[in-house]
Amino acid sequence: MPFFLLLARVGGLMLLAPFFGSGSVAPVLKVAVSIGFSVALFPSVEGLLPQVETPGAFLFTVCGEFAIGLLLGFIGRLFLASLEIAGQIMGFQMGFAMIRVVDPQTGVESPVMSILQNLMGILIFLSINGHHWFIQAIVDSYRMVGEGVALTGRLEAHIVHAAGEMFILGMKIAAPIVVVLLIVDLLLGIVGRAAPQIHILIVGLPAKVLMGFVFLAATIHTFIPFVGRHFHQLHRQLYTCLEALGR
């Protein structure tokens, strides 16, 4: 019975955590990975698992364990959402707002730039071993958190702060390209006034797409370490969340 409590917490994490919770990962594989992680982690947390005696208490405890895993995965998903927001802003400025394809991570239609930023974020996340943070957080959660989730003021404030950081990070990532494309718009406006015979709408869209990709390629060497540094904040966010849950 204690093993299933651990499996519930790990399973909740697998539904939303970056990479693990991807829509492109088959549900059967998620279940297999959840069971595998639970078997590997069980010896480390066996003595910390809550003891339940009645079926009703067991069901209630399973729901609480599942909610803790969901919460940890949700915090991680917010960081990837910031990259998707940045991609939407950049795509809108580049003229890709109406171009949508199916995102392999979520299975829904998304702007192409959002998918590009999301996939780059996943690669950076894996390259810095960010997936290890969630495994470690599951083990440490049994030392820092009681049974289940309590919606305290600290937890609510932490979630609101993490959501705010998501929008701020998205704006920071998109800001350089947005500024460059605004300058391009300004120059195209000047050219349109100086030479009315030029069809700015026909010339402007390819110019903005070209400048957007050129600037994106030119700044990729700074984008990767910048996003990597912000991903390291995720490690602190996970433990801040666990501290807010502890009682």
C-alpha positions in Angstrom: 0.0 0.0 0.0 2.8 2.6 0.7 4.2 1.9 -2.8 1.0 3.1 -4.4 1.2 6.4 -2.4 4.6 7.0 -3.9 3.3 6.0 -7.3 0.5 8.6 -7.0 2.9 11.4 -6.3 5.3 10.4 -9.1 2.3 9.9 -11.5 1.0 13.4 -10.7 4.5 14.8 -11.6 4.6 12.9 -14.8 1.4 14.5 -16.1 2.7 18.0 -16.1 6.5 18.1 -15.7 8.6 19.4 -18.6 9.6 16.6 -21.0 8.0 13.9 -18.9 4.5 15.4 -19.4 4.8 16.0 -23.1 1.8 15.1 -25.2 4.1 13.3 -27.6 5.0 10.7 -24.9 2.5 7.8 -25.1 0.4 7.3 -21.9 1.6 3.7 -21.7 5.2 4.9 -21.6 4.3 7.5 -18.9 2.8 4.8 -16.8 5.8 2.6 -17.3 8.3 5.4 -16.4 6.2 6.3 -13.3 6.3 2.7 -12.1 10.0 2.5 -12.8 10.8 5.7 -10.9 8.6 4.6 -8.0 10.4 1.3 -7.8 13.8 3.0 -7.8 12.8 5.7 -5.3 10.8 3.4 -2.9 13.9 2.3 -0.8 14.9 5.9 -0.2 11.5 7.1 1.0 9.9 3.9 2.5 10.3 5.1 6.1 8.8 8.5 5.2 5.7 7.3 3.5 2.4 8.0 5.4 0.7 5.0 7.1 -3.0 4.5 6.4 -5.3 1.8 7.8 -8.7 2.3 6.2 -9.7 2.3 2.5 -11.3 5.8 3.0 -8.1 7.2 4.5 -6.0 5.5 1.7 -8.1 7.1 -1.0 -7.9 10.5 0.6 -4.1 10.2 1.0 -3.7 9.1 -2.6 -5.5 12.2 -3.8 -3.2 14.4 -1.7 -0.1 12.6 -3.0 -1.3 13.0 -6.5 -1.9 16.7 -5.9 1.6 17.3 -4.7 3.0 15.7 -7.8 0.8 17.8 -10.0 1.9 21.0 -8.2 5.6 20.3 -8.7 4.9 19.5 -12.4 2.8 22.7 -12.8 5.7 24.8 -11.5 8.0 23.3 -14.1 5.4 23.8 -16.8 5.2 27.5 -16.1 8.9 27.9 -17.2 8.2 26.3 -20.5 5.1 28.5 -20.9 7.3 31.5 -20.7 9.1 30.3 -23.8 5.8 29.8 -25.6 4.7 33.3 -24.7 8.0 34.6 -26.1 7.4 32.7 -29.3 3.9 34.0 -29.7 5.2 37.6 -29.3 8.0 37.1 -31.8 5.8 35.3 -34.3 3.2 38.0 -34.2 5.8 40.7 -34.9 7.3 38.5 -37.7 3.9 38.0 -39.4 3.4 34.3 -38.3 0.4 35.0 -36.1 -2.0 33.1 -38.5 0.4 30.2 -39.2 -0.3 27.3 -36.8 0.8 23.7 -36.7 0.2 20.9 -34.2 2.5 21.2 -31.2 4.0 17.8 -30.4 4.3 18.7 -26.7 0.6 19.5 -26.2 -1.2 18.1 -29.2 -3.0 21.4 -30.0 -2.4 24.0 -32.7 0.2 26.6 -31.7 2.1 29.3 -33.6 5.2 28.0 -35.2 7.6 30.3 -33.2 6.0 29.1 -30.0 6.8 25.5 -30.9 10.4 26.4 -31.9 11.0 28.2 -28.6 9.4 25.3 -26.7 11.5 22.7 -28.3 14.7 24.7 -27.8 13.7 25.1 -24.1 13.2 21.3 -23.8 16.7 20.7 -25.2 18.3 23.3 -22.8 16.3 21.8 -19.9 17.7 18.3 -20.7 21.2 19.5 -21.4 21.5 21.0 -17.8 19.9 17.8 -16.3 16.8 19.7 -15.2 14.8 16.5 -15.2 17.0 15.3 -12.3 15.7 18.2 -10.2 12.2 16.7 -10.2 13.3 13.3 -9.2 15.3 14.8 -6.3 12.3 17.0 -5.4 10.1 13.9 -5.1 12.5 12.4 -2.6 12.9 15.6 -0.6 9.2 16.3 -0.6 8.7 13.5 1.9 11.1 15.2 4.3 9.7 18.7 3.8 5.9 18.2 3.3 3.2 16.4 5.3 0.4 14.5 3.8 -1.5 16.2 1.0 -1.7 19.8 -0.1 -3.0 22.7 2.0 -3.9 26.0 0.2 -2.0 28.3 2.5 -1.3 32.0 1.9 2.4 31.2 1.3 1.6 28.7 -1.4 -0.9 30.9 -3.2 1.6 33.8 -3.1 4.3 31.5 -4.5 2.1 30.4 -7.4 1.1 33.9 -8.2 4.8 35.0 -8.1 5.8 32.1 -10.4 3.1 33.0 -12.9 4.2 36.6 -12.9 7.8 35.5 -13.5 6.6 33.5 -16.5 5.3 36.6 -18.3 8.4 38.6 -17.3 10.7 36.0 -18.7 8.7 35.7 -21.9 8.9 39.4 -22.5 12.7 39.4 -21.8 13.3 36.7 -24.3 11.1 38.3 -27.0 12.3 41.9 -26.4 15.4 42.0 -28.6 13.6 40.7 -31.7 10.5 42.9 -31.0 12.7 46.0 -30.8 14.5 45.1 -34.1 11.3 44.5 -35.9 9.8 47.7 -34.6 12.8 49.5 -36.1 12.2 47.7 -39.4 8.6 48.8 -39.3 9.8 52.4 -38.8 12.2 52.2 -41.7 9.6 50.7 -43.9 7.2 53.5 -43.0 9.9 56.1 -43.9 10.5 54.3 -47.2 6.8 54.2 -47.9 6.5 57.9 -47.4 9.6 58.7 -49.5 8.8 56.4 -52.4 5.0 55.8 -52.6 5.3 53.7 -55.7 6.9 50.9 -53.6 4.3 48.4 -52.3 5.4 48.3 -48.7 2.9 45.6 -47.8 4.5 43.3 -50.4 8.1 44.2 -49.5 7.6 44.6 -45.7 6.4 41.0 -44.8 9.4 39.2 -46.4 11.7 41.8 -44.9 10.4 41.3 -41.4 10.6 37.6 -41.7 14.1 37.7 -43.0 15.3 40.2 -40.3 13.6 38.2 -37.6 15.3 34.9 -38.5 18.7 36.7 -39.1 18.5 38.3 -35.7 17.3 35.1 -34.1 20.3 33.2 -35.5 22.7 36.0 -34.6 21.6 36.0 -30.9 21.3 32.2 -30.4 24.7 32.1 -28.7 23.3 34.4 -26.0 19.8 32.9 -25.9 21.0 29.5 -24.7 23.0 30.6 -21.6 20.3 33.2 -20.8 17.5 30.6 -20.8 19.8 28.1 -19.0 20.4 30.6 -16.1 16.6 31.2 -15.8 16.0 27.4 -15.8 18.2 27.1 -12.8 15.7 29.3 -11.0 13.3 26.4 -11.4 15.3 24.4 -8.9 14.8 27.1 -6.3 11.2 27.4 -7.2 10.5 23.7 -6.6 12.0 23.9 -3.1 10.3 27.2 -2.4 7.1 25.5 -3.3 7.9 22.5 -0.9 8.7 24.9 1.9 5.4 26.7 1.4 3.6 23.3 1.5 5.5 22.2 4.7 3.5 22.4 7.8 
